[in-house]
């Protein structure tokens, strides 16, 4: 059995790449373009914020940068739900369902990382 390598940076890179693919599949309508633009911003941002958090100058700085990434993930989750609800993608797109699930998992990871860092701050 293969051991799964856990690399959050790589996972966020794949997530941002899948955001691009999903946005390109949206219809080129006013609503499709609006949601696509919003998803491009919020869905690719966690990758960058994670990179900033890796170079954080303190635990507080780490918490701040990860918190921004968490907010972007939560926003993306809302946009995905709207795409799903509005039936914007003609066929129930497997990528959409995959992205909803991945977003939920990433939210949990970011939230836990933030809580761990906060507990280190309060212990000092």
JOJO-V901672 format. One line per field, one symbol per residue. ss: DSSP state (~ for helix, > for strand, _ for the rest). psi: psi as a letter, one per 20 degrees, with the letter a starting at -180 (. if undefined). A space follows every 50 residues. Layout:
# JOJO-V901672
ss->???
psi->???
This chain:
# JOJO-V901672
ss->_______~~~~~~~~~~~~~~~~~~____~~~~~~~~~~~~~~~~~~~~~ ~~~~____~~~~~~~~~~~~~~~~~~~~~~~~~~~~_______~~~~~~~ ~~~~~~~~~~~~~~~~~~~~~~~_
psi->pppppoohghghghghghgggghhiqqmrggggghggghgghhihhgghg ghhhjqirhggggghhhghgghghgggggghggghikhpgqophhghghg ghggghgggggggghghhhhghh.
